[in-house]
Amino acid sequence: MATPRADLEKMTAPKLRELAIAQFPNLTGVSGMKKEELVDAIVAEQVRQGLLPKEERQTQATVKMGAAQLKTSIRALKGDRKAALEAKDRAGLLGARLRIKRMKRRLRKLREAS
């Protein structure tokens, strides 16, 4: 049975490791992964096995995202920024920078509110 990403993010890292080892024995390096890496690996494996649709794997930034989801999205955007920089794609680079800036601003507001 597939576990939604929101439920996975509420779990602790040791619980996520136990879940990954029990349900997905072909995942390697689970004991050395951080919590966000574990969540991403579990979701990716669920998508690979067909338990989750592909759309749920990548989440878009919304107002209801938590700090962990925002950080994950920022990391993904930094990868896009790096790819645009290497490809010398100025428009892609500026777009990625703008999205990163907006997400960081959202993250700061979220932290101030709590």
Secondary structure, 3 states (H helix, E strand, C coil): CCCCHHHHHHCCHHHHHHHHHHHCCCCCCHHHCCHHHHHHHHHHHHHHCCCCCHHHCCCCCCCCCCHHHHHHHHHHHHHHHHHHHHCCCHHHHHHHHHHHHHHHHHHHHHHHHC
